[in-house]
Amino acid sequence: MEKDIYEKIMDLAKRRGYLWSSFEIYGGIAGFVDYGPLGCLLKNNIISKFREIFIVKEGFYEIESPTVTPYEVLKASGHVDNFTDPIVECKNCLESFRADHLIEEFVDVDTEGKTLKELEELIKKYNIKCPKCGGELGDVKKFNLMFVTSIGPGGKRTGYMRPETAQGIFIQFKRLAQFFRNKLPFGVVQIGKSYRNEISPRQGVIRLREFTQAEIEYFVHPERKEHEKFDLVKDEIVPLLPAERQMDENLSEDEKIIKISIGEAVEKGIIRHQTIAYFIALTKRFLENIGIDKDKIRFRQHLPNEMAHYAMDCWDAEIYTERFGWIECVGIADRTDYDLRSHSYHSGVELSIFVEFDEEKEIETYEINLNYKVVGRIFKKDTKVIEEYINNLSEKEKEEFVKNIKKDGKVIIKINEKEFEILKDYVEIKKVKKVIKGEKVIPHVIEPSFGIDRITYCLLEHSYREEDDRVYLDLKPSIAPIKVYVLPLVNKEDMPKIAMEIKEKLRDNGIIAEYDDSGAIGRRYMRADEIGVPFCITVDGQTLKDRTVTVRERNTREQIRIRIDELVDYLKERLKK
């Protein structure tokens, strides 16, 4: 039976040093993978391209925070209570499975957004049994995906391996705002390991328990979500799968996707605002730039029942793979001010920014003060949080607050999942005139989050080529782990010596080159092609006469003759692609 493309790629990846099973000599553990020498170089080249686009060109800055995170931080972010997947256990063999994935493997049912009870009902309806032993499955429960640990001796302080890199950025917001001179918008990047204790990972590098994220937190004024460079991308055509079309049962899968310019998508309200649209365009360009097939990229909008409670809009960049179908590789979300408000509430530290106006202005505004004698008795320790919430209301929000309290005699305010009923006699409201130089705002956050491991696998799959006499990886020269193979035609005279000198010269000039003198020259070419080396340099008898060598290009197999002293400039120009 012929192997499918996933098996072929993983076979190549293991043989050639791209990806290996972790802890292999002890039997291995699902959800963990080692990057071999070539895999590590490839992954780092992808990250370098990410940095080139988002740090060098976009002007964002990168930080690095610990991977161990205290309980308090992840309680505030909602991960302790809500970072869960549905789990079901076999009553016979006690093996655990992720309930929604198990159902989708057995029947053609979309489980997205289903409650625990609905998942249980589907298991019973379709009589789904344990795939390991055929036993009866138990109740569907919540399982928290975070790895728990303890900080310090005695285990008195609980910590977790971070489930995402984003929280480290939010925690440092005050210092970051100061670094950016309190000027919005600004972008902060964090690239590093995150951890999720997946229930039953069975998709290789697609679902890992330890993985690499590259996340951007782009802080913007809540009422200014236009992007200054939007005109540079507005004509970019992108394949979109909007929520409304996903839910239209009269459309086929192909008909649900629309190809439309970024500018038109914003004008028609398909994409919520310019900043999300800008990052969608930039993400598409990044993926294509590293070598992902442009015809296998789409952007899918989250459905209402899967949208995070704090998100205003969210799109996933999905990449098509032969075995797994469309997989999410990048999430682009407007997280509003949820994270900063939540950490402000739990830490007691104000996480706002003062935005100066171009000119001072006199305004009519409402001064809203709490009646502490009443409020303190009712809300106790939450009084300070309510006070902070009211003090941070924008002018527009103050007007809305006053209008509603006059109309209904009360206002319900929600602070991090907790609701407070503010009655008319809890506050004193005055209309005043004052000159203001600016205003305090809690920024909204637009977050593009890249799954580097999934992107790396997709790149390997999209680069895989088979011809009658060879297999090769069509990796872009700028992304390929090894750039050049240097080969002596035969192991005699001065050919090996000159080849080694060329290899060293290339490495001295920042070009990763390898020397290979093992076997026939044709076999060595095939070996280089299989691991994606874009250029082979051959030292032959002619080299001994005139100091020229042949340079062979991987895809076309075409060869040209170049002087040794021109090699570095020639290759550097072509390795930019």
C-alpha positions as CSV (number, residue, x, y, z in Angstrom):
1,M,0.0,0.0,0.0
2,E,1.4,3.4,-1.1
3,K,2.2,5.9,1.6
4,D,0.3,9.1,1.7
5,I,2.1,12.4,1.5
6,Y,2.2,12.9,5.3
7,E,3.9,9.5,5.8
8,K,6.4,10.3,3.0
9,I,7.2,13.7,4.5
10,M,7.6,12.3,8.0
11,D,9.8,9.5,6.7
12,L,12.0,12.1,4.9
13,A,12.0,14.4,7.9
14,K,13.2,11.5,10.2
15,R,15.9,10.2,7.8
16,R,17.3,13.6,7.0
17,G,17.2,15.3,10.4
18,Y,14.2,17.6,10.2
19,L,11.8,16.1,12.8
20,W,12.3,13.3,15.3
21,S,10.1,11.7,17.9
22,S,11.0,12.9,21.4
23,F,12.3,10.4,24.0
24,E,12.3,7.8,21.2
25,I,14.6,5.3,23.0
26,Y,12.2,5.2,25.9
27,G,9.2,4.6,23.6
28,G,8.3,8.2,23.0
29,I,5.5,10.4,24.3
30,A,2.7,11.7,22.0
31,G,2.6,15.5,21.7
32,F,6.3,16.1,21.8
33,V,8.8,16.5,18.9
34,D,12.5,17.1,18.5
35,Y,13.8,19.3,15.7
36,G,16.9,17.8,14.2
37,P,19.8,19.8,12.8
38,L,17.9,20.7,9.6
39,G,14.6,21.2,11.2
40,C,16.1,23.6,13.7
41,L,17.7,25.6,10.9
42,L,14.4,25.6,8.9
43,K,12.3,26.7,11.9
44,N,14.8,29.4,12.8
45,N,14.8,30.7,9.2
46,I,11.0,31.0,9.4
47,I,11.2,32.9,12.7
48,S,13.9,35.1,11.1
49,K,11.5,36.0,8.3
50,F,8.8,36.7,10.8
51,R,11.2,39.1,12.6
52,E,12.2,40.7,9.4
53,I,8.6,41.5,8.5
54,F,7.1,42.4,11.9
55,I,10.1,43.7,13.9
56,V,12.4,45.3,11.2
57,K,9.8,46.5,8.8
58,E,6.8,47.1,11.0
59,G,8.9,48.6,13.8
60,F,7.6,46.4,16.6
61,Y,9.8,45.3,19.5
62,E,10.3,41.9,21.0
63,I,10.4,41.0,24.7
64,E,11.0,37.7,26.5
65,S,9.3,36.6,29.7
66,P,9.4,33.4,31.8
67,T,7.6,30.3,30.6
68,V,6.6,29.5,34.2
69,T,3.7,31.8,35.2
70,P,2.2,32.3,38.7
71,Y,-1.3,31.2,39.5
72,E,-2.5,34.8,40.1
73,V,-1.7,35.8,36.5
74,L,-3.6,33.0,34.8
75,K,-6.5,33.3,37.3
76,A,-6.8,36.9,36.2
77,S,-6.6,36.0,32.5
78,G,-9.3,33.4,32.8
79,H,-7.1,30.4,32.0
80,V,-7.5,28.8,35.4
81,D,-11.3,28.6,35.1
82,N,-11.8,28.4,31.3
83,F,-8.8,26.9,29.5
84,T,-10.4,23.5,29.1
85,D,-11.3,20.9,26.5
86,P,-14.0,18.2,26.8
87,I,-12.7,14.8,28.0
88,V,-14.3,11.4,28.1
89,E,-12.8,8.3,29.7
90,C,-13.4,4.6,28.9
91,K,-15.0,2.8,31.8
92,N,-13.2,-0.4,30.9
93,C,-9.5,0.5,30.0
94,L,-9.6,4.0,31.6
95,E,-8.0,5.5,28.4
96,S,-8.9,9.2,28.0
97,F,-10.0,10.9,24.7
98,R,-11.0,14.4,23.6
99,A,-14.7,14.0,23.2
100,D,-15.3,16.4,20.3
101,H,-12.5,15.0,18.2
102,L,-13.6,11.4,19.0
103,I,-17.1,12.2,17.7
104,E,-15.8,13.8,14.5
105,E,-13.6,10.7,13.8
106,F,-16.6,8.4,14.0
107,V,-19.4,10.5,12.4
108,D,-19.6,13.5,10.0
109,V,-20.8,16.0,12.7
110,D,-19.5,19.5,13.4
111,T,-18.9,19.7,17.2
112,E,-17.7,23.3,17.3
113,G,-19.5,25.1,20.2
114,K,-21.3,22.1,21.5
115,T,-21.9,21.9,25.3
116,L,-20.7,19.0,27.4
117,K,-24.2,17.6,27.6
118,E,-24.7,17.9,23.8
119,L,-21.4,16.0,23.3
120,E,-22.6,13.2,25.6
121,E,-25.8,13.0,23.7
122,L,-24.0,12.6,20.4
123,I,-21.8,9.8,21.9
124,K,-25.0,7.9,23.0
125,K,-26.9,8.7,19.8
126,Y,-24.2,7.2,17.5
127,N,-23.2,4.5,20.0
128,I,-19.6,5.6,20.0
129,K,-17.3,3.2,21.9
130,C,-13.7,3.3,23.1
131,P,-11.4,3.1,20.0
132,K,-8.8,1.2,22.0
133,C,-10.8,-1.6,23.6
134,G,-14.4,-1.1,22.5
135,G,-15.6,-0.4,26.0
136,E,-18.4,2.0,27.1
137,L,-17.5,5.7,27.5
138,G,-18.2,7.7,30.6
139,D,-19.5,11.2,31.2
140,V,-18.0,14.1,29.2
141,K,-16.2,16.5,31.6
142,K,-14.0,19.6,31.5
143,F,-10.2,19.1,31.5
144,N,-7.9,22.0,32.2
145,L,-5.1,22.0,29.6
146,M,-2.4,23.7,31.7
147,F,0.6,21.9,33.1
148,V,0.7,22.7,36.8
149,T,3.9,23.1,38.8
150,S,5.1,24.6,42.0
151,I,7.3,27.6,42.6
152,G,9.9,27.4,45.3
153,P,10.4,24.6,48.0
154,G,7.4,23.1,49.7
155,G,5.1,23.7,46.8
156,K,3.4,26.6,48.6
157,R,3.1,28.8,45.5
158,T,1.3,27.3,42.4
159,G,2.5,28.0,39.0
160,Y,1.8,26.8,35.4
161,M,3.7,26.4,32.3
162,R,2.4,29.2,30.2
163,P,-0.4,28.3,27.8
164,E,0.4,31.3,25.5
165,T,3.1,34.0,25.3
166,A,0.6,36.9,25.3
167,Q,0.1,37.3,29.0
168,G,3.8,38.2,29.6
169,I,3.2,41.2,27.3
170,F,0.0,42.3,29.1
171,I,1.7,42.1,32.5
172,Q,4.4,44.5,31.4
173,F,2.0,47.0,29.7
174,K,3.0,50.0,32.0
175,R,6.7,49.6,31.2
176,L,6.0,49.0,27.5
177,A,3.8,52.1,27.3
178,Q,6.6,54.1,28.9
179,F,9.2,52.6,26.4
180,F,7.0,53.7,23.5
181,R,6.6,57.2,25.1
182,N,2.9,56.6,25.7
183,K,2.2,56.9,22.0
184,L,-0.5,54.7,20.5
185,P,-0.5,52.5,18.5
186,F,2.5,50.3,19.3
187,G,3.3,46.6,18.7
188,V,5.1,44.1,21.0
189,V,6.2,40.6,19.9
190,Q,7.0,37.5,22.0
191,I,8.4,34.4,20.4
192,G,8.9,31.2,22.5
193,K,7.5,28.0,24.0
194,S,4.0,27.5,25.2
195,Y,2.5,24.4,26.8
196,R,-0.9,22.7,26.6
197,N,-1.5,19.3,28.2
198,E,-3.5,18.0,25.2
199,I,-5.8,15.1,26.1
200,S,-4.9,12.7,23.2
201,P,-2.6,14.3,20.6
202,R,-2.6,12.1,17.5
203,Q,-1.7,14.5,14.8
204,G,2.1,14.6,14.9
205,V,3.4,18.2,14.8
206,I,-0.1,19.6,14.2
207,R,-1.1,19.1,17.9
208,L,1.8,19.4,20.3
209,R,2.0,19.7,24.1
210,E,5.0,21.9,23.8
211,F,5.1,24.3,20.9
212,T,6.5,27.6,19.6
213,Q,4.3,30.6,19.2
214,A,5.1,34.0,17.7
215,E,2.6,36.5,19.0
216,I,2.0,40.1,18.4
217,E,0.1,42.4,20.7
218,Y,-0.8,45.6,18.8
219,F,-2.1,48.2,21.2
220,V,-4.5,50.7,19.7
221,H,-6.8,53.5,20.8
222,P,-10.3,51.9,21.2
223,E,-11.9,54.4,18.9
224,R,-9.1,54.6,16.3
225,K,-8.8,51.3,14.5
226,E,-7.8,52.7,11.1
227,H,-4.3,51.7,10.1
228,E,-1.8,54.3,8.7
229,K,-0.4,51.9,6.1
230,F,-3.8,50.4,5.0
231,D,-3.5,51.9,1.6
232,L,-0.4,49.7,1.0
233,V,-2.5,46.5,1.3
234,K,-6.1,47.6,0.4
235,D,-5.8,46.0,-3.1
236,E,-4.5,42.7,-1.8
237,I,-6.9,39.9,-2.9
238,V,-7.6,37.4,-0.1
239,P,-9.7,34.3,0.1
240,L,-12.2,34.8,3.0
241,L,-14.7,32.5,4.6
242,P,-17.0,34.8,6.5
243,A,-19.1,33.4,9.4
244,E,-22.4,34.3,7.6
245,R,-21.4,32.2,4.5
246,Q,-20.2,29.3,6.7
247,M,-23.7,29.0,8.1
248,D,-25.4,29.2,4.7
249,E,-26.5,25.6,4.0
250,N,-27.4,26.5,0.4
251,L,-23.8,27.1,-0.5
252,S,-21.2,24.4,-1.4
253,E,-17.9,24.5,0.4
254,D,-16.2,26.2,-2.5
255,E,-19.0,28.7,-2.9
256,K,-18.7,29.8,0.7
257,I,-15.2,31.3,0.0
258,I,-15.1,34.7,-1.5
259,K,-12.0,36.3,-3.1
260,I,-12.1,40.0,-2.4
261,S,-9.7,42.9,-1.9
262,I,-8.9,43.8,1.7
263,G,-10.2,47.3,1.1
264,E,-13.6,46.1,-0.2
265,A,-13.9,43.6,2.7
266,V,-13.6,46.5,5.2
267,E,-16.0,48.7,3.2
268,K,-18.6,46.0,3.2
269,G,-18.2,45.2,6.9
270,I,-17.0,41.7,6.2
271,I,-13.8,42.4,8.2
272,R,-14.6,44.6,11.2
273,H,-11.9,47.3,10.8
274,Q,-8.7,48.3,9.0
275,T,-6.2,47.0,11.6
276,I,-7.5,43.4,11.5
277,A,-7.6,43.6,7.7
278,Y,-4.0,45.0,7.6
279,F,-2.8,42.0,9.6
280,I,-4.7,39.6,7.5
281,A,-2.9,41.0,4.4
282,L,0.5,40.9,6.2
283,T,-0.1,37.3,7.3
284,K,-0.9,36.2,3.8
285,R,2.2,37.9,2.5
286,F,4.4,36.3,5.2
287,L,3.1,32.8,4.5
288,E,3.5,33.2,0.8
289,N,7.0,34.7,1.3
290,I,8.3,31.7,3.2
291,G,6.9,29.3,0.5
292,I,3.4,28.3,1.6
293,D,1.2,27.6,-1.5
294,K,-0.9,30.6,-2.1
295,D,-3.8,28.4,-3.4
296,K,-3.9,26.6,-0.1
297,I,-4.4,29.6,2.2
298,R,-7.7,30.9,3.4
299,F,-9.0,33.2,6.2
300,R,-11.9,31.8,8.2
301,Q,-13.9,34.0,10.5
302,H,-14.9,32.5,13.9
303,L,-18.6,31.6,14.1
304,P,-20.6,33.3,16.9
305,N,-20.6,30.2,19.0
306,E,-16.8,29.8,18.9
307,M,-15.8,33.5,19.2
308,A,-14.1,34.1,22.5
309,H,-16.3,36.1,24.9
310,Y,-13.8,39.0,24.9
311,A,-13.2,39.1,21.1
312,M,-14.8,41.7,18.8
313,D,-13.7,39.9,15.7
314,C,-11.4,36.9,15.0
315,W,-10.1,35.3,11.8
316,D,-7.9,32.2,11.4
317,A,-5.4,31.8,8.7
318,E,-5.9,28.2,7.6
319,I,-3.6,26.2,5.5
320,Y,-4.7,23.1,3.6
321,T,-2.9,19.8,4.2
322,E,-3.5,16.4,2.5
323,R,-4.1,14.4,5.6
324,F,-5.6,16.9,8.1
325,G,-7.5,19.2,5.7
326,W,-7.7,22.9,6.6
327,I,-5.7,23.6,9.8
328,E,-5.6,26.8,11.8
329,C,-2.0,28.2,11.8
330,V,-2.5,31.8,12.6
331,G,-5.3,33.5,14.7
332,I,-5.9,37.2,14.2
333,A,-8.2,38.6,16.9
334,D,-9.4,41.9,18.3
335,R,-9.3,41.1,22.0
336,T,-10.7,44.6,23.0
337,D,-9.5,45.8,26.4
338,Y,-10.4,42.5,28.1
339,D,-6.8,41.5,29.2
340,L,-5.7,44.9,30.4
341,R,-9.0,45.5,32.3
342,S,-8.7,42.0,33.9
343,H,-5.1,42.4,35.1
344,S,-5.9,45.9,36.3
345,Y,-8.8,44.5,38.4
346,H,-6.9,41.6,39.9
347,S,-3.6,43.4,40.5
348,G,-5.0,46.7,41.6
349,V,-2.6,48.4,39.2
350,E,-4.1,50.8,36.7
351,L,-3.2,49.7,33.1
352,S,-4.3,52.7,31.1
353,I,-2.4,55.2,29.0
354,F,-2.8,59.0,28.8
355,V,-3.3,60.1,25.2
356,E,-2.5,63.8,24.7
357,F,-4.7,65.9,22.3
358,D,-3.1,67.9,19.6
359,E,-4.5,71.0,21.3
360,E,-6.1,71.6,24.7
361,K,-9.8,71.9,24.6
362,E,-12.7,72.9,26.9
363,I,-15.4,70.3,27.2
364,E,-18.6,69.7,29.0
365,T,-18.3,66.5,30.9
366,Y,-19.8,64.6,33.7
367,E,-18.1,64.2,37.1
368,I,-19.2,60.9,38.5
369,N,-18.4,60.3,42.2
370,L,-19.3,57.3,44.3
371,N,-21.4,57.7,47.4
372,Y,-18.9,55.9,49.6
373,K,-21.1,55.6,52.7
374,V,-23.6,53.5,50.7
375,V,-21.3,51.9,48.2
376,G,-18.6,50.9,50.7
377,R,-21.1,49.0,52.8
378,I,-22.6,47.2,49.8
379,F,-19.6,46.4,47.6
380,K,-16.9,46.3,50.3
381,K,-13.5,45.3,48.7
382,D,-14.9,45.7,45.2
383,T,-15.5,49.4,45.8
384,K,-12.0,50.3,44.6
385,V,-12.5,48.3,41.5
386,I,-15.8,50.0,40.7
387,E,-14.2,53.4,41.4
388,E,-11.4,52.6,39.0
389,Y,-13.8,51.5,36.4
390,I,-15.8,54.7,36.6
391,N,-12.7,56.9,36.6
392,N,-11.5,55.2,33.4
393,L,-14.7,55.7,31.5
394,S,-14.2,57.7,28.3
395,E,-16.4,60.7,27.6
396,K,-18.6,58.7,25.4
397,E,-19.0,56.0,28.0
398,K,-19.7,58.6,30.7
399,E,-22.6,60.0,28.6
400,E,-24.0,56.5,28.1
401,F,-23.7,55.8,31.9
402,V,-25.5,59.0,32.9
403,K,-28.2,58.5,30.2
404,N,-29.0,55.0,31.4
405,I,-29.0,55.8,35.1
406,K,-31.3,58.7,34.6
407,K,-33.6,56.6,32.4
408,D,-33.7,53.3,34.4
409,G,-32.5,54.4,37.9
410,K,-29.6,51.9,37.6
411,V,-26.8,50.7,35.5
412,I,-25.3,47.2,35.3
413,I,-21.6,47.3,34.8
414,K,-19.5,44.2,34.1
415,I,-15.9,43.9,35.2
416,N,-14.1,40.7,34.4
417,E,-17.1,38.4,34.4
418,K,-18.5,40.0,37.5
419,E,-21.6,42.2,37.4
420,F,-22.4,45.1,39.7
421,E,-25.7,46.9,39.9
422,I,-25.2,50.7,40.4
423,L,-28.3,52.4,41.6
424,K,-29.0,56.1,41.2
425,D,-28.3,56.9,44.8
426,Y,-24.9,55.2,44.7
427,V,-23.4,58.0,42.7
428,E,-23.3,61.8,42.6
429,I,-23.3,63.2,39.1
430,K,-22.4,66.8,38.2
431,K,-22.1,68.4,34.8
432,V,-19.0,70.5,34.6
433,K,-16.8,72.4,32.2
434,K,-13.1,71.8,32.2
435,V,-10.0,72.2,30.0
436,I,-8.4,68.9,29.2
437,K,-5.0,68.2,27.6
438,G,-5.8,64.6,26.8
439,E,-7.6,61.5,28.1
440,K,-6.9,58.2,29.8
441,V,-7.8,55.2,27.7
442,I,-7.4,51.5,28.2
443,P,-6.1,50.4,24.8
444,H,-7.7,47.6,22.7
445,V,-5.4,44.8,21.6
446,I,-5.2,43.3,18.1
447,E,-3.4,40.0,18.3
448,P,-2.0,38.0,15.4
449,S,-0.8,34.7,16.9
450,F,1.4,32.4,14.8
451,G,1.8,28.6,15.4
452,I,5.3,28.2,14.2
453,D,5.4,24.3,14.3
454,R,2.2,23.9,12.2
455,I,3.6,26.4,9.7
456,T,6.8,24.5,9.6
457,Y,5.0,21.2,8.8
458,C,2.8,22.9,6.2
459,L,5.9,24.3,4.5
460,L,7.5,20.9,4.3
461,E,4.3,19.5,2.8
462,H,3.9,22.3,0.3
463,S,7.6,22.0,-0.7
464,Y,7.5,18.3,-1.3
465,R,8.0,17.3,-5.0
466,E,8.3,13.9,-6.7
467,E,9.8,13.3,-10.1
468,D,10.5,10.0,-11.9
469,D,14.1,9.9,-10.7
470,R,14.1,12.0,-7.6
471,V,12.3,13.5,-4.6
472,Y,13.2,17.1,-3.6
473,L,12.0,19.9,-1.3
474,D,11.3,23.0,-3.2
475,L,12.3,25.3,-0.4
476,K,13.0,29.0,-1.1
477,P,16.7,29.8,-1.0
478,S,16.2,32.2,1.9
479,I,14.4,29.6,3.9
480,A,16.3,26.4,3.1
481,P,18.4,25.2,6.0
482,I,21.5,24.4,4.0
483,K,22.2,26.8,1.2
484,V,25.0,25.1,-0.7
485,Y,26.5,21.7,-1.1
486,V,30.2,21.8,-2.3
487,L,31.3,18.6,-4.1
488,P,34.6,17.5,-5.5
489,L,33.9,15.6,-8.7
490,V,36.3,12.9,-7.6
491,N,38.5,12.4,-4.6
492,K,41.9,13.0,-6.2
493,E,44.3,15.7,-7.2
494,D,43.4,19.0,-5.5
495,M,39.7,18.8,-5.9
496,P,38.8,17.9,-2.3
497,K,41.1,20.6,-1.0
498,I,39.7,23.3,-3.2
499,A,36.1,22.2,-2.4
500,M,36.9,22.4,1.4
501,E,38.4,25.9,0.9
502,I,35.2,27.0,-1.0
503,K,33.0,25.6,1.8
504,E,35.0,27.5,4.5
505,K,34.9,30.7,2.4
506,L,31.1,30.5,2.0
507,R,30.6,29.9,5.8
508,D,33.0,32.8,6.6
509,N,30.6,35.0,4.5
510,G,27.5,33.8,6.4
511,I,26.4,31.2,3.9
512,I,25.7,27.7,5.4
513,A,27.5,25.3,3.2
514,E,28.3,21.5,3.5
515,Y,31.0,19.4,1.9
516,D,30.1,16.0,0.5
517,D,32.5,13.6,-1.2
518,S,30.6,10.3,-0.6
519,G,29.4,8.3,-3.6
520,A,28.8,9.1,-7.3
521,I,28.2,12.8,-8.1
522,G,24.6,12.0,-9.3
523,R,23.8,10.4,-6.0
524,R,25.2,13.4,-4.1
525,Y,23.0,15.7,-6.2
526,M,19.9,13.6,-5.3
527,R,20.9,13.7,-1.6
528,A,21.1,17.5,-1.7
529,D,17.8,17.8,-3.6
530,E,16.0,15.7,-1.1
531,I,16.8,18.0,1.8
532,G,16.1,21.1,-0.2
533,V,19.6,22.5,-0.9
534,P,19.1,25.1,-3.6
535,F,22.6,25.1,-5.0
536,C,25.4,22.6,-5.6
537,I,28.9,23.6,-6.5
538,T,31.1,21.1,-8.2
539,V,34.9,21.2,-8.3
540,D,36.2,19.4,-11.4
541,G,39.2,19.1,-13.7
542,Q,38.4,22.4,-15.3
543,T,38.6,24.1,-11.9
544,L,42.3,23.1,-11.6
545,K,43.0,24.9,-14.9
546,D,41.0,28.2,-14.6
547,R,39.6,28.4,-11.0
548,T,36.0,28.1,-12.2
549,V,33.3,25.7,-10.8
550,T,29.8,24.6,-11.9
551,V,26.8,25.9,-9.9
552,R,23.8,23.6,-10.2
553,E,20.3,24.9,-9.4
554,R,18.1,22.4,-7.6
555,N,14.7,22.8,-9.3
556,T,15.8,23.2,-13.0
557,R,19.0,21.2,-12.6
558,E,20.6,23.8,-14.9
559,Q,24.4,24.3,-14.5
560,I,26.5,27.4,-15.2
561,R,30.2,28.0,-14.8
562,I,31.3,30.7,-12.3
563,R,34.7,31.9,-11.1
564,I,35.5,30.9,-7.5
565,D,36.2,34.6,-6.6
566,E,32.7,35.5,-7.8
567,L,30.8,32.8,-5.9
568,V,30.0,34.7,-2.8
569,D,28.4,37.7,-4.6
570,Y,26.6,35.4,-7.0
571,L,25.1,33.3,-4.2
572,K,24.2,36.1,-1.9
573,E,22.1,37.7,-4.5
574,R,20.2,34.5,-5.2
575,L,19.8,33.5,-1.6
576,K,17.6,36.6,-1.0
577,K,14.7,35.0,-2.8
